[in-house]
């Protein structure tokens, strides 16, 4: 019986032995770069960030309009009934009604050009440009984060798919052992205890396969949510080693110098400073140039006729006016000082946010570096574990043929090899994820993936502090 079971074992495990410690990758169809590019084109978070940036650009245009004149036109036509001292006087003199009803016509055109307003226009332009730059960097930061999420989901799906294959092969091996033992037991040559042991281990192998399929289904859903398409024969990506830092110090230097989230915080500080400068403009007088013209007819009950029947001079009132005006608010109840203090507090808040962002980036970079460093060390021992488990499994199988090992020993060795392979597979993908985390922490993930962002992300103009 032992020789027959060992022969079945030999055949089943041989199929596993020919495979490498890691399972081969699936056929090429969709690369990580393609998945990230697709996600950036369709993900709602990216679209929200983009439209927020475009709205900020329009605020810049609104602020720049302060340098241009404001031109207004108004006109009106209707009936006017008037009862005034002049109409009553005319009524007494000419012995007519005291009121008058006329057809009133109005046409007016005015122009106002701000000459000086305490530099508020310039400061508002600065503020809106820095806010637009902050939103632009936030767009690129969102793209970096989405790229990391897609990279993680891509690798999680690959790992889950390979674990399903590994679990299926483990089940096939246990099934072969079970079939051989049951055949002997049914013929009366095998032990029911051996069959019971194999049945239990076979049930565990079935459970492992179901669990791995569940994980694969979850990974499939997560991937589709991010990329908006189902994964199709993905392949193992290779991180750009040239952009990976050689030391933690280099990683921190790169992340604190180039991470887009820090750029957002820096622009927020500049925007708050410009807002304070704009608030201080209320302390200055405002100088404007006003040009206006009006062509009116029959205003206030006057149509140009004399109450005594004299010459009709016409009821039109025409006026052209050109003025330089100076206006200066002497007291506003302390509102101007309050606005300046509010802006000062906003500056301090923005600086505190920048410090928090700096700490988060340092933490994220350090965690990513440590994960990669420790995983590299761990994988050395996990590989040794796999190699030792293969040797143990083969040795137990040979000893089982000689009657020196029990069937449960062979099953234990088979299960340990399965666990060792799964742990190494998990660590390998964790190492890849850690590398992409490190690239994201240094703000270079999109660059490493060679994913080109749309030109429209650069904006209509090169704003202060924006992406150049």
KEKEBA-530686 format. One record per residue (C-alpha): x, y, z; residue in one letter. Coordinates in pm, whole numbers, padded with zeros to 5 digits, always signed. Last residue first. Layout:
XYZA/...
***
This chain:
+00649+07440-01449X/+00390+07329-01196X/+00272+07633-01004X/+00442+07859-00753X/+00340+08176-00938X/+00119+08087-01230X/+00236+07966-01570X/-00073+08032-01778X/-00376+07849-01917X/-00314+07546-01701X/-00042+07281-01691X/-00309+07014-01639X/-00429+07087-01993X/-00110+06925-02120X/-00240+06586-02002X/-00012+06385-01769X/+00239+06148-01923X/+00278+05814-01745X/+00641+05700-01761X/+00578+05472-01461X/+00880+05618-01280X/+00758+05972-01350X/+00414+05889-01216X/+00570+05748-00899X/+00818+06030-00841X/+00670+06226-00548X/+00924+06091-00298X/+00652+05913-00100X/+00505+05776-00424X/+00836+05620-00523X/+00865+05471-00175X/+00514+05331-00192X/+00600+05182-00530X/+00897+05007-00372X/+00689+04891-00075X/+00430+04744-00312X/+00703+04544-00486X/+00831+04418-00150X/+00481+04322-00042X/+00456+04130-00368X/+00762+03923-00284X/+00654+03885+00078X/+00319+03732-00022X/+00487+03491-00264X/+00734+03391+00006X/+00453+03330+00251X/+00256+03130-00006X/+00556+02914-00091X/+00623+02846+00276X/+00258+02763+00344X/+00245+02515+00053X/+00575+02359+00160X/+00441+02325+00514X/+00128+02154+00381X/+00328+01896+00185X/+00554+01829+00481X/+00254+01779+00707X/+00095+01544+00453X/+00414+01338+00429X/+00438+01316+00806X/+00071+01218+00824X/+00142+00934+00586X/+00397+00791+00825X/+00771+00792+00775X/+01034+00520+00788X/+00832+00271+00582X/+01083+00274+00296X/+00840+00447+00061X/+00763+00697+00338X/+01134+00772+00366X/+01142+00880+00000X/+00836+01101+00046X/+00976+01242+00367X/+01301+01333+00188X/+01117+01505-00096X/+00900+01706+00144X/+01199+01798+00357X/+01402+01913+00057X/+01111+02122-00071X/+01054+02268+00277X/+01422+02355+00304X/+01412+02544-00026X/+01094+02725+00075X/+01236+02817+00416X/+01557+02938+00259X/+01350+03165+00035X/+01167+03292+00341X/+01501+03361+00506X/+01624+03580+00223X/+01280+03733+00187X/+01294+03871+00539X/+01602+04083+00476X/+01453+04243+00167X/+01125+04281+00354X/+01305+04470+00628X/+01452+04728+00390X/+01137+04770+00178X/+00914+04819+00479X/+01171+05050+00642X/+01185+05272+00333X/+00807+05291+00304X/+00771+05370+00675X/+01041+05639+00653X/+00879+05802+00349X/+00535+05799+00507X/+00663+05947+00834X/+00865+06218+00662X/+00567+06300+00442X/+00331+06314+00738X/+00572+06537+00929X/+00599+06779+00637X/+00221+06782+00595X/+00182+06875+00962X/+00439+07152+00929X/+00260+07284+00619X/-00072+07277+00804X/+00086+07485+01083X/+00210+07734+00825X/-00136+07757+00672X/-00290+07823+01015X/-00034+08096+01084X/-00119+08265+00754X/-00493+08234+00822X/-00438+08403+01159X/-00277+08697+00979X/-00571+08715+00736X/-00816+08737+01026X/-00604+09008+01187X/-00618+09212+00866X/-00993+09161+00835X/-01041+09270+01196X/-00837+09585+01137X/-01057+09672+00839X/-01379+09597+01027X/-01293+09829+01317X/-01625+10014+01299X/-01568+10132+00945X/-01413+10477+01000X/-01246+10728+00769X/-01321+10556+00439X/-01147+10747+00164X/-01286+10831-00178X/-01101+11026-00445X/-01272+11099-00775X/-01134+11206-01110X/-01427+11330-01315X/-01558+11342-01672X/-01930+11422-01719X/-02147+11450-02028X/-02508+11565-01985X/-02822+11591-02196X/-03166+11685-02054X/-03438+11680-02323X/-03776+11843-02270X/-03766+12080-02563X/-03730+12460-02572X/-04097+12521-02652X/-04137+12899-02688X/-04398+13070-02469X/-04753+12960-02391X/-04769+13090-02035X/-04693+12746-01881X/-04384+12726-02096X/-04301+12406-02281X/-03971+12219-02224X/-04127+11884-02121X/-04066+11906-01746X/-04270+11661-01536X/-03973+11515-01350X/-03783+11416-01665X/-03929+11467-02010X/-03625+11345-02208X/-03289+11201-02106X/-02956+11161-02283X/-02684+11082-02027X/-02306+11061-02041X/-02053+10934-01788X/-01677+10922-01740X/-01535+10839-01399X/-01165+10811-01317X/-01102+10645-00984X/-00882+10696-00678X/-00936+10486-00366X/-00784+10600-00040X/-00555+10366+00152X/-00620+10171+00475X/-00843+09925+00288X/-00534+09804+00102X/-00426+09625+00421X/-00678+09352+00339X/-00499+09287+00010X/-00169+09241+00192X/-00338+08992+00425X/-00479+08802+00125X/-00135+08796-00033X/+00003+08632+00281X/-00279+08374+00279X/-00201+08291-00084X/+00169+08253-00006X/+00092+08015+00280X/-00146+07813+00060X/+00125+07794-00205X/+00364+07632+00041X/+00099+07381+00154X/+00025+07272-00202X/+00396+07237-00279X/+00425+07014+00028X/+00152+06796-00118X/+00340+06781-00449X/+00645+06605-00297X/+00957+06754-00455X/+01193+06886-00188X/+01069+06706+00123X/+01038+06379-00071X/+01380+06402-00232X/+01569+06486+00086X/+01380+06218+00277X/+01464+05951+00019X/+01829+06055+00011X/+01848+06028+00390X/+01676+05688+00382X/+01939+05560+00145X/+01984+05453-00218X/+01669+05622-00341X/+01456+05452-00610X/+01451+05656-00929X/+01707+05445-01118X/+01544+05124-00995X/+01229+05193-01198X/+00984+04938-01059X/+00928+04619-01264X/+00567+04517-01319X/+00439+04157-01298X/+00188+04100-01574X/-00187+04139-01600X/-00403+03897-01798X/-00706+04126-01809X/-00808+04322-01504X/-01166+04455-01523X/-01219+04813-01632X/-01299+05127-01432X/-00937+05149-01314X/-01007+05214-00945X/-01338+05033-00898X/-01225+04753-01129X/-00916+04690-00919X/-01111+04677-00594X/-01363+04435-00743X/-01092+04202-00878X/-00905+04210-00546X/-01222+04106-00366X/-01278+03821-00612X/-00917+03709-00572X/-00955+03708-00194X/-01266+03490-00226X/-01079+03257-00460X/-00800+03229-00201X/-01051+03142+00070X/-01215+02878-00149X/-00875+02724-00229X/-00770+02719+00136X/-01099+02553+00233X/-01052+02282-00030X/-00698+02219+00101X/-00837+02199+00455X/-01092+01942+00342X/-00815+01740+00179X/-00622+01748+00506X/-00920+01607+00690X/-00981+01339+00430X/-00610+01242+00436X/-00623+01184+00809X/-00945+00985+00788X/-00806+00772+00507X/-00492+00701+00707X/-00707+00602+01006X/-00916+00377+00780X/-00598+00185+00705X/-00538+00041+00362X/-00536-00310+00216X/-00911-00372+00229X/-00970-00289-00137X/-01171+00018-00034X/-00881+00129+00185X/-00632+00089-00099X/-00844+00294-00335X/-00910+00547-00061X/-00538+00594-00002X/-00463+00650-00372X/-00757+00886-00422X/-00666+01086-00109X/-00303+01126-00216X/-00411+01248-00558X/-00662+01483-00400X/-00395+01622-00168X/-00173+01704-00465X/-00461+01853-00661X/-00555+02068-00361X/-00200+02203-00336X/-00207+02273-00707X/-00534+02462-00665X/-00393+02659-00372X/-00090+02764-00578X/-00313+02870-00866X/-00536+03065-00627X/-00225+03214-00467X/-00114+03332-00811X/-00442+03514-00872X/-00434+03676-00528X/-00080+03800-00592X/-00169+03942-00931X/-00478+04111-00788X/-00283+04256-00498X/-00021+04381-00744X/-00275+04571-00955X/-00458+04696-00645X/-00132+04832-00501X/-00031+04991-00829X/-00381+05137-00872X/-00371+05285-00523X/-00022+05424-00588X/-00130+05581-00917X/-00434+05727-00741X/-00202+05885-00485X/+00029+06034-00749X/-00271+06164-00949X/-00415+06321-00634X/-00080+06493-00572X/-00081+06617-00933X/-00426+06769-00885X/-00326+06911-00546X/-00031+07075-00722X/-00278+07248-00954X/-00506+07340-00664X/-00212+07504-00485X/-00110+07681-00807X/-00464+07815-00846X/-00453+07937-00487X/-00117+08104-00553X/-00261+08271-00863X/-00573+08379-00673X/-00369+08546-00400X/-00127+08716-00637X/-00414+08853-00846X/-00583+08974-00529X/-00259+09144-00425X/-00231+09328-00755X/-00595+09439-00741X/-00569+09546-00377X/-00265+09766-00439X/-00421+10039-00217X/-00700+10109-00464X/-00540+10335-00725X/-00648+10432-01078X/-00974+10239-01091X/-01146+10308-01422X/-01518+10380-01430X/-01719+10425-01748X/-02080+10535-01781X/-02349+10539-02052X/-02708+10656-02001X/-03029+10670-02205X/-03361+10775-02048X/-03705+10851-02196X/-04016+10966-02008X/-04354+10997-02180X/-04537+11266-01984X/-04814+11303-01725X/-04832+11640-01546X/-04980+11758-01220X/-05129+12091-01105X/-05385+12098-01386X/-05419+12428-01574X/-05475+12796-01484X/-05158+12901-01662X/-04978+13057-01365X/-05141+12829-01107X/-05065+12515-01304X/-04706+12619-01370X/-04657+12661-00997X/-04814+12318-00934X/-04585+12162-01190X/-04278+12328-01038X/-04375+12240-00680X/-04417+11873-00779X/-04694+11639-00897X/-04547+11416-01167X/-04686+11118-01360X/-04426+10936-01569X/-04489+10703-01865X/-04222+10473-01999X/-03886+10426-02171X/-03556+10328-02013X/-03191+10288-02096X/-02876+10173-01917X/-02519+10112-02024X/-02225+10026-01802X/-01849+10016-01864X/-01603+09896-01597X/-01245+09974-01677X/-00969+09709-01674X/-00704+09642-01410X/-00961+09484-01177X/-01035+09226-01446X/-00717+09051-01337X/-00897+08926-01023X/-01172+08763-01229X/-00918+08597-01455X/-00742+08456-01150X/-01077+08329-01021X/-01123+08156-01356X/-00799+07970-01298X/-00930+07856-00961X/-01232+07701-01135X/-00992+07513-01363X/-00808+07376-01059X/-01131+07257-00898X/-01226+07101-01231X/-00901+06902-01230X/-00932+06793-00867X/-01286+06667-00922X/-01184+06485-01239X/-00895+06319-01060X/-01121+06202-00778X/-01378+06077-01031X/-01127+05834-01190X/-01158+05812-01569X/-00847+05941-01743X/-00615+05896-01445X/-00741+05538-01405X/-00666+05456-01768X/-00311+05590-01736X/-00259+05387-01418X/-00381+05066-01586X/-00166+05127-01892X/+00144+05175-01677X/+00060+04863-01478X/+00057+04665-01800X/-00247+04506-01960X/-00214+04207-02189X/+00087+03987-02123X/+00020+03628-02028X/+00026+03529-01665X/+00336+03531-01450X/+00513+03208-01352X/+00469+03080-00998X/+00744+03147-00749X/+00952+02861-00611X/+00982+02746-00966X/+00747+02488-01108X/+00890+02145-01187X/+00842+02050-00824X/+00469+02101-00832X/+00415+01856-01116X/+00652+01615-00945X/+00441+01640-00632X/+00152+01460-00794X/+00352+01187-00961X/+00565+01104-00659X/+00263+01110-00430X/+00090+00861-00654X/+00400+00641-00641X/+00420+00686-00266X/+00060+00570-00231X/+00133+00255-00433X/+00455+00185-00243X/+00281+00236+00089X/+00000+00000+00000X/
***
